[in-house]
Amino acid sequence: MKDRARVWLTSNDWTMYGIIASIFLVWRIGVAGGWTTECWILLLVCLLGVRKDQIDVDWKRFFVFAIPLLGVFYYFYGSGNGLWWKIANWMFENNRHPWTWDTMMRNIPGNDAAWARAFHRASLDRIMVWIYNYGFVLSLWICIVRSFWTKSIKKMMSYALSGHIMQFPLILPFYNLILLREVWWVKGQPDLLGRVFATENDKLVAVMNCFPSMHTSISFAMLLLALREKDRIFKYMMVTYCALIIFSTMYLQIHWVLDVIAGMAFAFGTVKLADLVIRLATRLVPARIKSFYSGKKEAVYGKGTMAA
C-alpha cells in the first residue's frame, strides 16, 4: 500500500498542478475584485521581468506554503470590504470624533489641491476615476501576485503586512478621533467619482475618514517595497502607477494635501514596522520548516543552525 502511494505521488506532475491551481486562484482574485481588461494588462506587464527576482526554491516546496497563504489572502479580501464598512458605520453612529478638522483644513492655503485640476479634461477625469477606484486594492494585489511568482513567502508577507493587514488596525484610531470629510463635500462641489448614495447617512459615512489618506498609504507602501526589487520594468510601472493613485486623490478633490503627506508618513512607518515583525517572526520559524522550504539540510554551528 505504501509502495503504491509512493508511486502515485512520484508519477504526478505536482509542479504543473500547483501552477494551474495558482493561476485559478489569481483569476478568482481578479473576478472578486471586478478587474477590467486594463487591470489584467497592468498585472501582466508587471510580471514580465519576474525571473530577475525569483529565488532558488523548488516550486513544489514553495506551493505547499504559498498556495494556502494566497488562499487566505483571497478569503480575507472577499470578506474585508464588508467588515470595513461595518466599522465605518459603527464609528459614524457612535460619533466618537473629538476633533473636527473640516474648517481648519479648508482654511490652509493650497491644501484643497485645487492646483491638481489646473489641467483637466473629461477623458482625464475618466482615467483618474479608474485609477482611484482600483488603486486601493489593485496596487497591493499586483505586488502580492508578483511576489508569489518570485517564489518568496517573505515578500508576500512583506507586501501583505505593509498593506491592509497592518494598516487597517493602525489607522482606525485616527479615523475614530478625527472627523475630516472629503474636499469636494466640504467645498460644496459635485462628487467627481459620480457615486450614488441611497441615503444621506450613506453619503456622510462615505465622505468621512480622510486623515490620513489610506489610498495614499497603501500605494506609497507598495511603491517603497517595489523599489527593493531588481526588475526595472516592475519598479518603473509601480512607481508610476502608485504615484498616479496618490495624484488621483487630489485631482478628484477627495483628499487634502495634508492627508496625502500624512498618508505617506504613515506608509513609511508601517513598512518599517512590517520589516521588524517579519524579522522577529523568521527567528521563530522551526528549523525543520526552514529546511523543508529551502530544500537544504541544516548544519549545526555551535548553539545555532544555518542552512548548509
C-alpha positions in Angstrom: 0.0 0.0 0.0 2.8 2.4 0.9 4.6 1.5 -2.3 1.5 2.3 -4.4 1.1 5.6 -2.7 4.7 6.4 -3.2 4.5 5.5 -6.9 1.3 7.6 -7.3 3.0 10.6 -5.6 6.1 10.4 -7.7 4.2 9.8 -11.0 2.2 13.0 -10.9 3.5 16.4 -12.1 2.8 18.3 -8.9 4.5 21.4 -10.2 2.1 21.6 -13.1 -0.9 21.1 -10.7 0.5 23.9 -8.5 0.8 26.3 -11.4 -2.8 25.5 -12.6 -4.1 26.0 -9.0 -2.2 29.2 -8.7 -3.5 30.7 -12.0 -7.0 29.7 -11.0 -6.7 31.4 -7.6 -5.3 34.6 -9.2 -8.1 34.5 -11.7 -10.6 34.2 -8.8 -9.0 37.2 -7.1 -9.5 39.3 -10.2 -13.1 38.2 -10.6 -13.8 39.0 -7.0 -12.3 42.4 -7.5 -14.2 43.1 -10.8 -10.9 43.6 -12.6 -11.2 45.2 -16.0 -9.0 44.3 -19.0 -6.7 47.2 -18.1 -6.2 45.7 -14.6 -5.1 42.3 -16.2 -2.8 44.1 -18.7 -1.1 46.0 -15.9 -0.6 42.8 -13.9 0.9 41.0 -16.9 3.3 43.9 -17.7 4.5 43.8 -14.0 5.2 40.1 -14.4 7.4 40.4 -17.5 10.7 40.5 -15.6 9.7 38.4 -12.6 12.5 35.9 -13.1 15.0 38.6 -12.2 13.7 38.5 -8.6 13.0 34.8 -8.3 14.8 32.9 -5.5 16.2 29.4 -5.6 13.3 27.4 -4.1 11.8 24.3 -5.6 8.3 25.0 -7.0 6.7 22.0 -5.3 8.0 23.0 -1.8 7.0 26.6 -2.4 3.5 25.7 -3.4 3.0 23.8 -0.2 3.2 27.1 1.7 2.3 29.7 -0.9 -1.0 28.4 -2.3 -2.7 28.2 1.1 -1.3 31.6 2.0 -2.6 33.2 -1.2 -5.9 31.4 -0.5 -6.1 33.0 3.0 -5.4 36.5 1.5 -8.1 35.9 -1.1 -10.6 34.9 1.7 -10.0 38.0 3.7 -10.1 40.1 0.5 -13.6 38.8 -0.1 -14.8 39.5 3.4 -12.7 42.5 4.2 -14.8 45.2 2.4 -17.9 44.3 4.4 -16.0 44.4 7.7 -14.6 47.8 6.8 -18.0 49.3 6.1 -19.4 47.9 9.3 -16.6 49.6 11.2 -17.1 52.9 9.4 -20.9 52.8 10.1 -20.2 52.0 13.8 -17.8 55.0 14.1 -20.4 57.2 12.4 -23.3 56.1 14.5 -21.4 56.3 17.8 -19.9 59.7 16.8 -16.6 59.3 18.7 -14.8 62.1 17.0 -13.4 64.6 19.5 -11.8 66.7 16.7 -13.5 68.0 13.5 -11.0 69.4 11.0 -13.1 70.4 8.0 -12.9 74.2 8.6 -9.2 74.1 9.6 -8.2 72.1 6.5 -10.2 74.3 4.2 -8.5 77.5 5.6 -5.0 76.3 4.8 -3.9 77.9 1.5 -3.4 75.3 -1.2 -4.4 72.4 1.0 -7.5 71.7 -1.1 -5.2 70.7 -4.0 -7.3 72.7 -6.5 -4.0 73.2 -8.3 -4.1 69.5 -9.2 -7.0 70.3 -11.5 -5.3 73.2 -13.3 -5.4 71.0 -16.4 -8.4 68.7 -16.6 -10.4 67.1 -19.3 -13.4 64.7 -19.3 -11.1 61.9 -20.7 -8.6 62.6 -18.0 -11.3 62.5 -15.4 -12.4 59.0 -16.5 -8.8 57.8 -16.4 -8.3 59.2 -12.9 -11.6 57.7 -11.7 -10.4 54.2 -12.9 -7.0 54.7 -11.2 -8.7 55.8 -7.9 -11.4 53.1 -7.9 -9.0 50.2 -8.4 -5.9 51.7 -6.8 -6.9 50.8 -3.2 -6.6 47.1 -3.7 -5.0 46.6 -7.2 -1.7 48.1 -6.2 -1.4 45.6 -3.4 -2.6 42.6 -5.3 -0.2 43.2 -8.2 2.7 43.2 -5.7 1.4 40.1 -3.8 0.8 38.1 -7.0 4.2 39.1 -8.4 5.9 38.2 -5.2 4.1 34.8 -5.4 5.8 34.1 -8.8 9.2 35.2 -7.4 8.8 32.2 -5.0 9.2 34.3 -1.9 6.9 33.8 1.1 8.8 36.6 2.8 8.0 39.1 0.1 4.3 38.0 0.1 4.1 38.7 3.8 6.0 41.9 3.5 3.6 43.4 0.9 0.5 42.0 2.8 1.6 43.3 6.2 2.7 46.7 4.9 -0.7 46.9 3.1 -4.1 46.3 4.5 -3.3 43.7 7.2 -1.4 46.2 9.4 -2.7 49.5 8.0 -6.4 48.8 8.8 -5.9 48.4 12.6 -3.2 51.1 12.9 -5.2 53.7 11.0 -8.5 53.2 12.9 -7.5 55.3 15.9 -7.0 58.3 13.5 -10.4 57.7 11.9 -12.1 57.3 15.3 -10.6 60.5 16.7 -10.5 62.9 13.7 -13.6 63.8 11.6 -12.4 65.1 8.3 -14.5 64.9 5.2 -13.6 64.8 1.5 -12.6 68.0 -0.2 -15.5 68.2 -2.7 -18.1 67.7 0.1 -16.6 70.4 2.4 -16.4 72.9 -0.6 -19.9 72.1 -1.8 -18.7 70.7 -5.2 -20.0 67.8 -7.2 -18.6 64.3 -6.5 -16.2 63.7 -9.4 -16.3 59.9 -8.7 -20.0 60.1 -9.6 -21.1 57.9 -6.6 -24.7 57.3 -6.0 -25.8 57.2 -2.3 -29.0 55.5 -1.3 -29.4 57.8 1.8 -27.9 60.9 3.2 -26.4 58.7 6.0 -24.6 56.6 3.4 -23.2 59.7 1.9 -21.9 61.1 5.2 -20.3 57.7 6.0 -18.6 57.6 2.6 -17.1 61.1 2.8 -15.5 60.9 6.2 -12.3 59.3 7.4 -9.9 61.3 5.3 -6.9 61.7 7.6 -4.5 60.1 6.8 -5.3 59.1 3.2 -5.4 55.3 3.0 -5.3 55.3 -0.8 -2.0 57.2 -0.4 -0.7 55.0 2.4 -1.4 51.7 0.6 0.0 52.8 -2.7 3.1 54.5 -1.2 3.9 51.4 0.9 3.8 49.3 -2.3 6.0 51.9 -4.1 8.6 51.8 -1.3 8.7 48.0 -1.4 8.7 47.8 -5.2 11.9 49.9 -5.2 13.6 47.0 -3.4 13.1 44.7 -6.4 15.7 44.1 -9.2 13.4 44.2 -12.2 13.3 47.7 -13.7 10.0 47.2 -15.5 8.2 46.3 -12.3 9.8 49.2 -10.4 9.0 51.8 -13.1 5.5 50.6 -13.5 4.7 50.5 -9.8 6.3 53.9 -9.2 4.3 55.4 -12.0 1.0 53.6 -11.1 1.3 54.3 -7.3 2.2 58.0 -7.9 -0.9 58.3 -10.1 -3.1 56.8 -7.4 -1.8 59.4 -5.0 -2.3 62.2 -7.5 -5.8 61.0 -8.3 -6.9 61.5 -4.7 -6.1 65.2 -5.1 -7.1 65.6 -8.8 -10.6 64.2 -8.0 -10.9 66.6 -5.0 -11.1 63.7 -2.5 -8.1 64.2 -0.2 -6.4 67.2 1.2 -2.7 67.8 0.7 -2.0 67.2 4.3 -4.0 63.9 4.1 -1.6 62.8 1.4 1.5 63.9 3.3 0.3 62.1 6.4 -0.5 59.0 4.4 3.0 58.8 3.0 4.5 59.2 6.5 2.1 56.5 7.8 3.1 54.2 5.0 6.8 54.6 5.7 6.2 53.8 9.4 4.1 50.7 8.5 6.7 49.3 6.1 9.4 49.7 8.8 7.2 48.0 11.4 6.4 45.2 8.9 10.1 44.7 8.4 10.6 44.3 12.1 7.7 41.9 12.5 9.0 39.7 9.7 12.5 39.7 11.1 11.3 38.6 14.5 8.8 36.1 13.1 11.5 34.5 10.9 13.5 33.7 14.1 10.5 31.8 15.5 10.0 29.5 12.4 11.2 26.0 13.3 14.4 24.8 11.6 12.6 21.8 10.1 10.2 24.0 8.3 13.0 26.3 7.0 14.9 23.2 5.9 11.9 21.8 4.1 11.1 25.1 2.4 14.7 25.7 1.2 15.3 22.0 0.4 18.7 22.3 2.2 19.9 20.3 5.1 20.5 22.2 8.4 24.1 22.3 9.6 24.7 23.0 13.3 27.3 25.5 14.3 27.6 26.0 18.0 24.2 26.8 19.5 22.6 27.9 16.3 21.6 26.4 13.0 22.3 27.5 9.5 21.2 26.3 6.1 24.1 24.3 4.5 
